[in-house]
């Protein structure tokens, strides 16, 4: 079970990746996880990445690609893996394809979670956060008992900068420019499956499982 999950910010990739990885007993691997683990383990590529991260700079493609290659060759990936947040560009996809062919484990499916821009804007701009308790709410889906106040400690809830409408729309613009071409890339390879991500979390999980049932049974 070797999978990639794609989709714009706020579409629910992390939530679905966690559920699918648990169902099929495969590691859910994000670029953030890879970077943190490599830095903690002080691997050669991890030390390179750490240098860029400490300067507040983006980790270059060639470093991230090598880190992914290292991660996919670890023992827990023998049964499969689910990549979340990688690849982001055609260049990264080409490099990933080359790496997987080299180690003899080609991708089986690429799951594209899709939702309308306005749905995503509503999901992300509706989030509210308590800096003191760390609890996250949503004004529509998970509202606090008292509007604007945290249920845990009564502190004022805030809108994080990442969740402001301007930031969200810019993130969607960047996604379409840089990541959405991957949809055509994987469609041409007959790997892409499109899943409507505007329904409930459980319904989306069910739709993904239906796609995967022909590949391998849940363990």
C-alpha positions as CSV (number, residue, x, y, z in Angstrom):
1,X,0.0,0.0,0.0
2,X,2.1,2.9,-1.3
3,X,0.1,6.1,-1.5
4,X,0.3,9.8,-1.9
5,X,-2.4,12.2,-0.7
6,X,-2.8,15.5,-2.4
7,X,-5.1,18.5,-2.0
8,X,-5.2,22.2,-1.1
9,X,-4.7,23.5,2.5
10,X,-7.7,22.9,4.7
11,X,-9.2,20.1,2.7
12,X,-8.5,17.5,5.4
13,X,-5.4,15.7,4.2
14,X,-4.0,15.2,7.6
15,X,-7.2,13.9,9.1
16,X,-7.7,11.4,6.3
17,X,-4.1,10.4,6.2
18,X,-4.1,9.6,9.9
19,X,-7.3,7.4,9.5
20,X,-6.0,5.5,6.5
21,X,-2.6,4.9,8.0
22,X,-4.2,3.4,11.1
23,X,-6.6,1.3,9.1
24,X,-3.9,-0.2,6.8
25,X,-1.1,-0.2,9.4
26,X,1.2,1.9,7.3
27,X,3.2,5.0,8.4
28,X,1.7,8.4,7.7
29,X,4.7,10.4,6.5
30,X,4.7,14.2,6.1
31,X,7.6,16.4,5.1
32,X,7.5,18.0,8.5
33,X,7.8,14.5,10.2
34,X,10.7,13.6,7.9
35,X,12.5,16.9,8.7
36,X,12.0,16.6,12.4
37,X,13.1,12.9,12.6
38,X,16.1,13.5,10.4
39,X,17.3,16.4,12.5
40,X,16.6,14.5,15.8
41,X,18.6,11.5,14.4
42,X,21.4,13.8,13.2
43,X,21.5,12.0,9.8
44,X,23.8,13.7,7.2
45,X,20.7,15.1,5.4
46,X,19.1,16.0,8.7
47,X,22.2,18.1,9.6
48,X,22.0,19.9,6.3
49,X,18.3,20.6,6.7
50,X,18.8,21.8,10.2
51,X,21.2,24.5,8.9
52,X,18.6,25.9,6.6
53,X,15.8,25.7,9.2
54,X,17.8,27.5,11.9
55,X,18.3,30.4,9.4
56,X,14.6,30.5,8.7
57,X,15.1,29.4,5.1
58,X,13.2,26.9,3.0
59,X,14.9,23.5,2.9
60,X,16.0,23.0,-0.8
61,X,14.4,20.4,-3.0
62,X,17.5,18.3,-3.2
63,X,17.8,18.0,0.6
64,X,14.0,17.2,1.0
65,X,14.2,14.5,-1.7
66,X,17.2,12.8,-0.1
67,X,15.4,12.9,3.3
68,X,12.3,11.2,1.7
69,X,14.5,8.6,0.1
70,X,16.1,7.9,3.5
71,X,12.7,7.7,5.2
72,X,11.2,5.3,2.7
73,X,14.0,2.8,3.1
74,X,13.3,2.4,6.9
75,X,11.9,-0.9,8.1
76,X,8.4,0.4,8.9
77,X,7.8,1.3,5.2
78,X,8.1,-2.3,4.1
79,X,4.4,-2.8,4.3
80,X,3.7,0.5,2.6
81,X,3.5,4.2,3.4
82,X,1.3,7.3,2.9
83,X,3.0,10.4,1.8
84,X,1.3,13.7,2.9
85,X,2.8,17.0,1.7
86,X,5.2,15.5,-0.7
87,X,5.6,15.8,-3.7
88,X,4.6,19.4,-4.1
89,X,6.0,20.0,-7.6
90,X,6.6,18.2,-10.8
91,X,10.3,18.2,-10.1
92,X,9.7,16.5,-6.7
93,X,7.3,14.0,-8.3
94,X,9.9,13.0,-11.0
95,X,12.6,12.6,-8.3
96,X,10.2,10.5,-6.1
97,X,9.3,8.3,-9.1
98,X,13.0,7.7,-9.8
99,X,13.7,6.9,-6.1
100,X,10.8,4.5,-5.8
101,X,11.8,2.7,-9.0
102,X,15.3,2.4,-7.8
103,X,14.2,0.7,-4.6
104,X,11.6,-1.3,-6.3
105,X,8.4,0.1,-4.7
106,X,6.4,2.1,-7.2
107,X,3.3,4.1,-6.1
108,X,0.0,2.3,-6.3
109,X,-2.4,5.3,-6.0
110,X,-2.5,9.0,-5.6
111,X,-5.6,10.3,-3.7
112,X,-6.7,13.8,-4.6
113,X,-9.0,15.4,-2.0
114,X,-11.0,18.1,-3.7
115,X,-13.2,20.9,-2.4
116,X,-14.4,24.3,-3.7
117,X,-12.3,27.3,-2.7
118,X,-15.1,29.0,-0.8
119,X,-15.7,25.8,1.2
120,X,-12.0,25.8,2.2
121,X,-12.0,29.5,3.0
122,X,-15.0,28.9,5.3
123,X,-13.3,26.0,7.0
124,X,-10.1,27.8,7.7
125,X,-11.3,31.3,8.5
126,X,-13.9,29.9,10.9
127,X,-11.2,28.4,13.2
128,X,-10.6,30.1,16.6
129,X,-7.7,29.4,18.9
130,X,-6.9,29.8,22.6
131,X,-3.2,30.6,23.1
132,X,-3.4,29.7,26.8
133,X,-5.1,26.3,26.6
134,X,-4.1,25.4,23.0
135,X,-7.7,24.3,22.2
136,X,-9.0,24.9,18.7
137,X,-12.6,25.6,17.9
138,X,-14.6,26.3,14.7
139,X,-17.5,28.8,14.8
140,X,-19.7,26.4,12.6
141,X,-18.5,22.9,13.3
142,X,-17.1,23.0,16.9
143,X,-18.2,26.3,18.5
144,X,-17.2,27.2,22.1
145,X,-20.0,27.3,24.7
146,X,-19.6,31.1,25.0
147,X,-18.8,32.9,21.8
148,X,-15.3,34.1,21.7
149,X,-14.3,32.4,25.0
150,X,-12.4,29.1,25.6
151,X,-14.4,26.4,27.3
152,X,-11.3,25.3,29.2
153,X,-10.1,28.5,30.9
154,X,-12.4,31.3,29.7
155,X,-9.6,33.0,27.8
156,X,-10.3,35.1,24.6
157,X,-10.1,33.2,21.4
158,X,-8.1,34.6,18.5
159,X,-7.8,34.1,14.7
160,X,-4.3,32.9,13.9
161,X,-2.6,34.8,11.1
162,X,-2.5,31.6,9.0
163,X,-6.3,31.5,9.2
164,X,-7.0,35.1,8.0
165,X,-8.9,35.3,4.7
166,X,-6.1,37.0,2.9
167,X,-3.6,34.4,3.9
168,X,-5.9,31.5,3.1
169,X,-6.6,32.8,-0.4
170,X,-2.9,33.3,-1.0
171,X,-2.2,29.8,0.1
172,X,-4.8,28.5,-2.3
173,X,-3.3,30.6,-5.1
174,X,0.2,29.2,-4.4
175,X,-1.2,25.6,-4.3
176,X,-2.9,26.1,-7.7
177,X,0.3,27.5,-9.2
178,X,2.8,25.0,-7.9
179,X,1.0,21.8,-6.7
180,X,-2.1,21.4,-8.9
181,X,-0.1,20.5,-12.0
182,X,0.6,17.3,-10.2
183,X,-3.0,16.3,-10.8
184,X,-2.4,16.2,-14.6
185,X,1.0,14.5,-14.0
186,X,-0.5,11.6,-12.0
187,X,-3.6,11.4,-14.2
188,X,-1.4,10.7,-17.2
189,X,0.2,7.9,-15.2
190,X,-3.2,6.5,-14.4
191,X,-2.6,6.7,-10.7
192,X,-4.9,9.6,-9.6
193,X,-8.2,9.1,-7.9
194,X,-10.3,12.2,-7.1
195,X,-12.3,12.2,-3.9
196,X,-15.0,14.8,-3.1
197,X,-13.9,16.3,0.3
198,X,-17.0,18.4,0.9
199,X,-18.9,15.6,2.8
200,X,-18.4,14.4,6.3
201,X,-15.1,13.0,7.6
202,X,-16.5,9.5,7.8
203,X,-18.0,9.6,4.3
204,X,-14.7,10.8,2.8
205,X,-12.9,7.9,4.6
206,X,-15.4,5.5,3.3
207,X,-14.9,6.7,-0.3
208,X,-11.2,6.4,0.0
209,X,-11.5,2.8,1.4
210,X,-13.7,1.9,-1.5
211,X,-11.0,3.0,-3.9
212,X,-8.3,1.1,-2.0
213,X,-10.3,-2.2,-1.5
214,X,-9.1,-3.5,-4.8
215,X,-5.5,-3.1,-3.8
216,X,-5.2,-4.7,-0.4
217,X,-7.4,-5.8,2.5
218,X,-7.4,-3.9,5.8
219,X,-5.1,-5.5,8.3
